Amino acid sequence: MDELTMTIKNEIKRQYKSVRQFAAAIDVPQSTIISAMRKGIGGTSFDTVVKICSVLGIKLSMNAGVFMDKDKTELLEIFSELDERGKQTVKSVSNVELLRCRNIPVMSVVAALEKLQSQSND
């Protein structure tokens, strides 16, 4: 399932009690929403996708391929207010968490970084 479809699906679950309730709120047939979630949002009319995203607070970026949900927007707003040290800290923590999510042992990364650091000191 593509990222936009997953984002929409997650936001509907988070913001509404059911797809039926969401469909009624935006005046789009429930079958259209269900079909979009099952087959992917790509087969849905552009107007409907824009309407769905607008109501859910998802910002579409046609160039970047990144779809901004509430969490991503909040994270970017916080990040933009940090000084350079804070930004570096967030990047470091994010990289470690990404490795954890990808099941790459962090200790091997730490060992590799230490090796690089010791080589640069020689």
Protein Blocks (a to p, Z undefined) as FASTA:
>chain_A
ZZklmmmmmmmmmmpmbfklmmmmnopafklmmmmmmnopklpcfklmmmmmmmnopacd
fknopacdfklmmmmmmmmmpcfklmmmmmmmmmmmmmmmnopafklmmmmmmmmmmmmm
ZZ
